C-alpha cells in the first residue's frame, strides 16, 4: 500500500509548508473545511476494487439512518464501485441477528450493541466491527403527559415524584446494551434515580414508542428522532432532555458489521465507508437538510410526516411545554469529518457503562477491545479516498451532564467512580 502523508494543520505549523499544503488540499477536497487539529492525506490509498459490488445495508426507521439512504438514492455508492441496497429492519434485535448470520453485510447500528455482541452480552458472541460513526447528537428522553400533570417536567422534579409517590414507573429504551439505554440510565442516575432499582425499564423498538405511550404502557422513553418530536406533535408527551444535553457531541449510531466480513471484503468496506462519508458531507450542508428530510420521510424509510422530521433535523427544537430554541448541538453527520472518525475513547465509554450497570461482571481490557472493534485503518484509507480530514488523535475528551470528564485514560477507575451503579 502506498504510504499516505499527513500534516497536522496546527496554527503554529511552518508558514510556507502550511500554505503550500492548504493550496493542494483545497483543490483536492473541493472546498471541504479543515477543522483545527485535523489533517488530510495528500494521496489516496491504493486499495483495489471492491470484492463485492452489491452491499446490503440495514437500517432502523430513524432520522439518523439518513446517510445510508442518501448514499444509495443519490449515487454516492456508484462513485466507489458499489451499489448499496438499503434494508429496513423492524428492531435492533433483528439487526443484530442479521449481522451475525450474514443476512446483512453491514448496518446502521447502535454503538453499544456492536460492543455488546463482541463481548457476548445482549446476544450471541461474535467478533464485530465498527467502520465509522454515522452521527452525533439528536436523541432524546420523552415523558408522558401524566407525569407533566404531576409536575415532573425536569429531572429533579421526576426524582422527587418517584420518591414521594412510589409505584412501578416504567421507562423504555431500544436495546439493553445500546445508546438509548445508556443515555436513559446516565440521565436518571445524574438526578439520583437508580435505573435498575427505582424504576422498571423495558425494550421497545423505536417506531413503536409513540404507540406504546399512547396506550399508557410507559411513563417515558429514550429514543432517536423523529419519535420524540412525534410524541409532541401527537400531544401525548413532552421532551425532558436531549441526548446532547447529557453528552454534547456524543457518538450515536455507527456503521457496524462483523469482523469476519471486514477480513473477507476489506476493499468493499473501504468503498462503503467512503460512500457514506460523501453522503454525510452532503447531509451536513444546511441547504440540503430540507430535501433529505423529504426523502427519508417516505414510507420505505422512516415513514413519518416530513414536518415532524424536518424541525429537529434542522436544529429547531420545542419541548412541548412552551419552550422553543435553535440547538447548536443538532444532529450532525459530518462536521468536517469530526463526527465520523471511530474514536477509541468513544467505544470504550460504552464498555465503562456496561461495567457500571452490571452487564459486564469484570473490567475488560478496554483499550484492546476498542482497538479490535474500531476499524481505524480501514477508516483512514476510506477517508483518503473521500478526501476527508483526520483527527490528530484516536482519543477525545468530553464533559458530561454531571460535570465528569471522560477522556479514556483510566476507564476502570471511571467505571468504578459512579455513586449510583449496579
Secondary structure, 3 states (H helix, E strand, C coil): CCCCCECCCCCCCCHHHHHHHHHHHHHHHCCCCCCCCEECECCCCCCCCCCCCEEEEEEECCHHHHHHHHHHHCCCCHHHCCEEEEEEECCHHHHHHHHHCCCCCEEEEEHHHHHHHHHCCCCCCCCEEEEEECCECCEEEEEEHHHHHCCCCCHHHHHHHHHHCCCCCEEEECCCCCHHHHHHHHHHHHCCCCCCCCCEEEECCHHHHHHHHHCCCCCEEEEECCHHHHHHHCCCEEEEEEHHHHECCCECEEEEEEHHHHHHCHHHHHHHHHHHHHHHHHHCCHHHHHHHHHHHCCCCCCCCCHHHHHHHHCCEEECCCCCEEECCCCCECCHHHCCCCCCHHHHHHHHHHHHHCCCCCCCCCHHHHHHHHECHHHHHHHHHHHCCCEECCCCCCEEECCCCEECCCCHHHHHHCCCCCC
